[in-house]
């Protein structure tokens, strides 16, 4: 099985082999300048922290926006939030969500239910691999890690099994309220609100990254 080539210039490895060598996570919000960049870079930061591997075991993390500001930098307040967590904000440019992004993604995590619906409406059999971030967190918390493939089988195989397990639980484990699965838009808000959104995203990502890698956050 062929491996993963050098970086793509944005901190992600580039595949040099077959698609099953990697697992691609796509974060989606509206403009791709606030929520999804924060989520993308916090995910990368957490994976690097847990795995200690620049290739993250074959996990590729990226983002796009349903009304993405193509080529735009992330908001300054979003950069400040990432700095708070020690995550790298450099080299980011906004992208508009395209069919090809959904087709290539193994897991799509959206900021809101509306974003989730938009991704699913694009087709490409996206329904079983598209969740809001908080929805996926809620489902992951209910999955027994012992039912997932061991780490010896690789992070990619473990990630694929995690998505299948979450999809199977979706109809049985409902949110307490509709808003419970939403991450609200901080665009245009002061830094204090950005920081509260950053904390929400960070807390939602922690159990997801732990389940993906089998490694808890450092104390």
CORHU-V401224 format. One line per field, one symbol per residue. phi: phi as a letter, one per 40 degrees, with the letter a starting at -180 (. if undefined). psi: psi as a letter, one per 20 degrees, with the letter a starting at -180 (. if undefined). A space follows every 10 residues. Layout:
phi->???
psi->???
This chain:
phi->.ccbccccgb gbcbcbbcdc cbbbbbcbbc cfbbcccccd cccdcccccc cfbccfghcb baaabcbccd gccccdcccc cccdcgccbc gcbcbccbdc ccdcccabbb cbcccdcccc ccggfcdcbb acdcccdccc ccccdcccdc ccchcccccc cccccccccd cbbcccaccc cbbcccdgcc ddcdcccdcd cccccdcccc cccgbcccc
psi->pqbparqjij jqqppibqhi iropppppbf ikieghgggg hhggghghgg hkphikjjpp parrqhlpnp iqrqqhhggh ghhhjjqpiq jppqqpprgh gggiphppor hrhggghggh iibkkigijp qqghghgggh hipohiiqqq hhiqhghggg hggggghhig ihnqqhrhih jqoqpjpirr hhhghhgggg gghhhghghg ggijprqq.
